[in-house]
């Protein structure tokens, strides 16, 4: 029985010669990182901006409104749903409407208080410490 060449076993077909390998450095090359497939840009279009728009809907509703609209447009162009941007858009609108109502109510309450003070003081300029009220 003859001894097979190194790397071959009896009963196996002979292997084809391999191409020469490039020389390795002293420690060997680091293995290549495949990392898996990265999500395509279209699948995440507007998602991050939608999250930012949602957060800013609570902190600065006008900015949250603008960013949520931009995120929705980007997602629509990419053909993806963006629920967070829709929620940010709705919350921004709600908070802006609440702020407008609060400003109008504040002005109305302030005007009523001014009119009440003038009704009790009469017309003219009235000073109380550092507060000066000029009534018609």
C-alpha positions as CSV (number, residue, x, y, z in Angstrom):
1,X,0.0,0.0,0.0
2,X,1.4,3.4,-1.0
3,X,1.3,6.4,1.3
4,X,-1.0,9.1,-0.1
5,X,0.4,12.7,-0.4
6,X,-0.2,15.0,2.5
7,X,-3.8,16.3,2.6
8,X,-5.3,13.3,0.8
9,X,-6.9,10.2,2.2
10,X,-7.2,6.8,0.5
11,X,-10.3,6.5,-1.6
12,X,-10.7,10.2,-2.2
13,X,-10.3,11.8,-5.6
14,X,-7.2,13.8,-6.0
15,X,-7.6,17.5,-5.3
16,X,-7.0,20.3,-7.8
17,X,-3.9,22.4,-7.0
18,X,-4.7,25.5,-5.1
19,X,-3.8,29.0,-6.1
20,X,-0.8,30.4,-4.2
21,X,-1.8,32.4,-1.1
22,X,-0.5,36.0,-0.5
23,X,2.2,36.3,2.1
24,X,0.9,36.9,5.6
25,X,2.4,39.4,8.0
26,X,3.8,38.2,11.3
27,X,0.5,38.2,13.2
28,X,-1.8,37.4,10.4
29,X,-4.4,39.6,8.9
30,X,-7.5,40.5,10.9
31,X,-10.6,38.6,9.7
32,X,-12.9,40.6,7.5
33,X,-16.1,41.8,9.2
34,X,-19.2,41.1,7.2
35,X,-21.5,42.6,9.7
36,X,-24.7,41.6,7.9
37,X,-26.7,43.7,5.6
38,X,-27.2,47.3,6.6
39,X,-30.7,48.7,6.3
40,X,-31.3,50.5,3.1
41,X,-31.6,54.3,3.2
42,X,-35.1,54.0,1.8
43,X,-36.3,51.8,4.7
44,X,-35.3,54.3,7.3
45,X,-36.1,57.5,5.4
46,X,-37.5,60.1,7.8
47,X,-37.6,57.7,10.8
48,X,-34.9,59.5,12.8
49,X,-36.4,62.9,11.9
50,X,-39.8,61.5,12.9
51,X,-38.4,60.6,16.4
52,X,-36.9,64.1,16.8
53,X,-40.1,65.7,15.6
54,X,-42.1,63.7,18.2
55,X,-39.7,64.7,21.0
56,X,-39.8,68.4,19.9
57,X,-43.6,68.2,19.8
58,X,-43.5,68.3,23.6
59,X,-40.6,70.8,24.0
60,X,-41.0,73.2,21.1
61,X,-44.2,72.4,19.1
62,X,-43.6,74.7,16.1
63,X,-40.2,73.1,15.5
64,X,-41.7,69.6,16.1
65,X,-44.4,70.4,13.6
66,X,-41.9,71.4,10.9
67,X,-39.7,68.4,11.5
68,X,-42.6,66.0,11.6
69,X,-43.9,67.3,8.2
70,X,-40.4,66.9,6.7
71,X,-40.1,63.4,8.1
72,X,-43.5,62.5,6.6
73,X,-42.5,63.8,3.2
74,X,-39.2,61.9,3.2
75,X,-41.0,58.7,4.3
76,X,-43.7,59.2,1.7
77,X,-41.1,59.7,-1.1
78,X,-39.4,56.5,0.0
79,X,-42.7,54.6,0.2
80,X,-42.5,53.8,3.9
81,X,-44.9,54.4,6.8
82,X,-43.7,56.7,9.6
83,X,-46.1,56.5,12.5
84,X,-43.8,58.4,14.8
85,X,-43.8,61.4,12.5
86,X,-47.6,61.3,12.3
87,X,-47.9,61.2,16.1
88,X,-45.4,64.1,16.3
89,X,-47.5,66.1,13.7
90,X,-50.7,65.5,15.6
91,X,-49.2,66.4,19.0
92,X,-47.5,69.5,17.7
93,X,-50.8,70.7,16.3
94,X,-52.6,70.0,19.5
95,X,-50.0,71.7,21.7
96,X,-49.9,74.8,19.3
97,X,-53.7,75.1,19.5
98,X,-53.6,74.8,23.3
99,X,-50.9,77.5,23.5
100,X,-52.9,79.8,21.3
101,X,-56.0,79.3,23.5
102,X,-54.0,79.9,26.6
103,X,-52.5,83.1,25.2
104,X,-56.0,84.4,24.2
105,X,-57.4,83.4,27.6
106,X,-54.5,85.2,29.3
107,X,-55.1,88.4,27.3
108,X,-58.8,88.2,28.1
109,X,-58.2,87.7,31.8
110,X,-55.6,90.5,31.9
111,X,-58.0,92.9,30.1
112,X,-60.8,92.0,32.5
113,X,-58.6,92.6,35.5
114,X,-57.5,95.9,34.1
115,X,-61.1,97.0,33.4
116,X,-62.1,95.9,36.9
117,X,-59.3,97.9,38.5
118,X,-60.2,101.0,36.4
119,X,-63.8,100.7,37.4
120,X,-63.0,100.7,41.1
121,X,-60.3,103.4,40.8
122,X,-61.9,105.8,38.3
123,X,-60.3,107.5,35.4
124,X,-56.8,109.1,35.7
125,X,-53.3,107.9,36.6
126,X,-53.0,105.8,39.8
127,X,-49.8,104.7,41.4
128,X,-49.5,102.0,44.1
129,X,-45.8,101.5,45.0
130,X,-44.1,100.5,41.8
131,X,-47.3,99.8,39.8
132,X,-48.8,102.5,37.7
133,X,-52.3,102.2,36.1
134,X,-53.6,104.7,33.6
135,X,-57.3,104.4,33.3
136,X,-59.3,106.1,30.5
